[in-house]
Amino acid sequence: MEQKKLDRINELARKKKSGVALSEQELAEQAALREEYILEFRASFRAQLDNTYVVDQAGNKRKLSDK
């Protein structure tokens, strides 16, 4: 995700936390940016797990399986 978008997510969060009410447009923008961030995070995490192997005591490597 672009740093500009991350900065905007943080800016909106700080504004909301400070007690200033967000407009409907800002709330929609915040929700869309959060959703995009979560999707990218999950894809990145899934790729990391797909390349993770577990080594048992006998030295055998095996991929992590889906549960």
C-alpha angles and dihedrals in degrees: 000000000000117000089233090062093046090051090051092051090052093045092054092046092051091048092051093045092051090063099256110134115238118229120242089256092052092048090052091047091049092050092049093048092048091050091050090048093050092049092051092045092052092048091050093047091048090052090051092050091047088060096046121105130190119218116207126208091271090057096251116147121216133171120246110261128221116255 
